[in-house]
Amino acid sequence: MKTILITNVLLYKERKDVLIRGNMIHSVEPAGTIPVQEYDKIIDGSRKAIIPGFVNAHAHSAMTLFRGVGEDVPLDQWLKERIWPYEAKLDEEMVYWGAKLACVEMIRTGTTTFNDMYWHLNGTLRAAEEMGMRSVQSFTWLDNFNDEIIEQNKKQMKEAHKLSARWSPLTTFAISPHAIYTVSEKSFRYINNFAKDNGIIVHTHLAETRSEMDQAERDFGMSPTEYLNKLGLLSPSLIAAHSLWLSSDDIKLLGDNGVNTVHNPNSNLKLASGYKFKYNELRDAGANVCLGTDGCASSNNLDMIDSMKAAALLQKVWRNDPGAIPLKELMDVASLNGAKALRINTGKIAPGYLADIALVDMAKPSFVPNHYFLANLVYAANGECIDTVICDGKIIMENQIIPGQDKIYQKVQEVADRVVDYKKKKKK
Amino acid sequence: MKTILITNVLLYKERKDVLIRGNMIHSVEPAGTIPVQEYDKIIDGSRKAIIPGFVNAHAHSAMTLFRGVGEDVPLDQWLKERIWPYEAKLDEEMVYWGAKLACVEMIRTGTTTFNDMYWHLNGTLRAAEEMGMRSVQSFTWLDNFNDEIIEQNKKQMKEAHKLSARWSPLTTFAISPHAIYTVSEKSFRYINNFAKDNGIIVHTHLAETRSEMDQAERDFGMSPTEYLNKLGLLSPSLIAAHSLWLSSDDIKLLGDNGVNTVHNPNSNLKLASGYKFKYNELRDAGANVCLGTDGCASSNNLDMIDSMKAAALLQKVWRNDPGAIPLKELMDVASLNGAKALRINTGKIAPGYLADIALVDMAKPSFVPNHYFLANLVYAANGECIDTVICDGKIIMENQIIPGQDKIYQKVQEVADRVVDYKKKKKK
C-alpha cells in the first residue's frame, strides 16, 4: 500500500503532519510528531496549507468548449443562436476533449470530485478516469414531452446503467432529468422509480429563473418545487441545482425532505438569473446546501474558490449583513456537503476520510500576512493558489504541473474551432 | 534610449508586433512586419496577449498589513475593534512594508498605476518608486471638525506639497480630504482653493453607504453629492471613490461637472455597503467612471481583473440584463478612464502612449479555447494570468518573478505580527 507523508503543513490554524496510506487519510498529528521514515513520497508542507479537495456539485464539464462564445447577449439569443446549434454538432470525442480540459482546470483549482450532467457521458467518464478524478456521471434525460423520445430514453438509460457496473470505483452513475420544462411528468415518475429501485442519485435543475417559476404557476398551478414534490422526487437522493427562486413553503419542502441544493452563484450572476440565494433559510430548514460552478458557457470557469467568494459576498450584500455565512461553514458547503450529496466519504482532513486533498502554495501575496487562512483563501486568493492535488491517494498534480496539459490545450482549441466555425459564421 | 520588441502578441483579436522606445509605445504593427534587429530586449509573444497596465483608481496600499484581520464581523465592530486601533500603531516603516507588498501584488496582477490615500505617505511613495510603479500619492486629511487639527493639517499639507517637487516623474501629489463626515466645511473649501491654485487632484470618499446619505440629509439637509457641489468641489479635478448612493439629481451633478467616480465593487460587497452602482447613468450623464480595489482590509486583494469581473456581474444581475456593460468598455474603465482621471497618458496599446503594459500568459485553461479573449480575461481568468509587466518602458516583472518578493513576504509578516499582537489579544 502506497504511503505519502506531508510534513509541517498548515491545517486552518495549526501545523500538522498528515499521513496517507493507500487511498485514505491515515493520521493527522501535530507537526513534527510523525517520524519521517520510509514513505513512498514525502512532501515538505512548510510553505503550504492543506484543504479538502473541493466537490463541484453541479457541472457540465465539456462546455469548456464553449467558453466565451456567447457574451453580453441576452439568454434567449445565447441559447438559440449559440449553445444549441453548437451542441447539436458534438460527438463523444469532442465531449471527451472538452471534459479533459475541464478536468485540468478543476484539478488546477483544487477540485477532486465533480457531479456532471451532459451528453455523450462516455466521453466525460473516460476523461475523468484518465485524469484520476472522482465523479458522478449522469445519463441526461430530455424528452420535450414526446412519447417516442421517452421510450428511446428509457432504453438508453437502462443500457447506460448496466454498463456502469464496470466503471472504476471513482465513478458513480446518476440520472439527470434536465428540468420540469423539458421533461414530462411521466418521465419524472419513471426515473424516480428506477432510481429508487436501484439506489441511484437523481440530478436536476430546479427553480433557476423567475420565468421557470412563472411558467410552473401557469402550467401546473404550483411552484417548481411543489411540482417535484407532487411527483415524489423530493428526497436525500435528489440534487437540485440552483434552487434560487423559492417561497418559504418551497424551502420547508426541500428542508423536510433533506434535499441537496446546489448554489451556482457565478452562473446565476452571469445570466442575470438572480442573486438572493436563501442560504440561511435552506440550511435552517434542513436542506443540504452544496456549491457548484455550472458549465463554462455560463460561468466561464470551474474555479470553486472563485465560486466561494461570489457566494459569500452575495450573501453579505443582499442580506445587508457583513457577517453572513461564516467561512468555516462555507468551506463545508464547497466540500463536505457536496460529498454527502454524492455519497462519498470526502470533504475533511481527518483520519478515516478518503485522501482527496489539495495543497495551497502560501508563498503568494494573497496569503501574506497570514492573519486568517480561510479569509485569505476565499477573499484574497483564487484557484491558482493550488499547488498539489491528491485524489484517492494518488498525486494528480504536483507544483502546478499536470502531465499532458499542453497537448490538451492544443487539442481542445482544434475541437472548439471545428464546433464553432468562424469562417462559416463570417460568411453569413 | 532602450528598446523592447514584443513579437507576434495577441492584441484583442489580432496578432501584432509592439515596439517600445524609451518609456513610450513607438509602434504597433501586424505580426511579422517589424524586422527583428538589435533591440535591447526581444520578447516572444506567441503564447501571450498584450493589455494596457491597469489603473487602480482607489487604493489604501499599506492596508495589506490588515488583510484578513476583520472578517465576518459588522462594519462598526470592524472599524472600532480592529482597523482603528491597529492604524494608530503604524509608522512610516510599517507603511513602507505594507505598500511594498501591495506593489508586488498589484504588479503580479497587471496594475502599473495606483491612486493611493493613506497615512505616512512617504512610506508608500518610497515603496512605489523602488518597485517602479506609477502612482498618485495623497496627503490624507481628517480633522474631525477640530480647529487645532485643521491648522496642523494646513501646515503639513503645504510642506508635503513643497517636498513633492523633488519626486520622480512617476509620482504625482494629490490631496485627500477623507469624507464629508470626517472633514469640516472650512477644510473642504481651503483644500479646494489650494488644489485649484496649484493644479492638484482632490481624492475623496463619496456616498459610500446608506448611513452617509442619511447623515448628510440630517446634518446638511442635502445629499453628500449636493453638499460637495455647494462647497464647489465638483470638477474634473475631483476623484470620488464609491459614488454608490446617488439620486438622479446627484448623477446629473457629477456628470455635468465631469467628476471622476471610482467603483470598488469587491469592497462594497464585502462591507455590505451596496451593489447598485449606476454605471450606465453616470457614463451617460458625462461622469468619468473608473475602477478600484479599495484597501485590502475590506476588499482583501488588489486584483483589478477580479474587480472587473465583480463589476460586470453586478451590473448584469441588478439590472436584470445579461448584456450589461460591454467588455471593451469595461477594459477602458479599468485602464484608460483611470489614466484620464489621474492625468496620465496610459491605458491604450497604441503609438504615443506611455509604455505601461501587461502581458497575459495564455497557456492556461482560462484562455482555452480562445473564442473571445476579453471574455476569457474578465470572466474566466484572474490576476494570476499576468506573466510580464512593463511600466514606463521598464520590465518590472518577468515570468511572474519580481526581484526580492520572498524577502518582502517575510518582512511584511514580521511587521503585521507587531501591529496585530496575538499574544496580547489572547490575554484579553
Interface residues (C-beta under 8 A of the other chain):
Chain A: T64 L65 F66 R67 G68 V69 E71 D72 V73 P74 L75 W78 L101 V104 E105 R108 N266 N268 L269 K270 L271 A272 S273 G274 Y275 C296 S299 N300 N301 L302 D303 D306 A310 L313 L314 K316 V317 W318 R319 N320 D321 P322 G323 A324 I325 P326 L327 A363 P365 S366 V368 P369 N370 H371 Y372 A375 N376 Y379 A380 A381 N382 E384 D406 Y409 V412 Q413 A416 D417 V420
Chain B: T64 L65 F66 R67 G68 V69 E71 D72 V73 P74 L75 W78 L101 V104 E105 R108 N266 N268 L269 K270 L271 A272 S273 G274 Y275 C296 S299 N300 N301 L302 D303 D306 A310 L313 L314 K316 V317 W318 R319 N320 D321 P322 G323 A324 I325 P326 L327 A363 P365 S366 V368 P369 N370 H371 Y372 A375 N376 Y379 A380 A381 N382 E384 D406 Y409 V412 Q413 A416 D417 V420
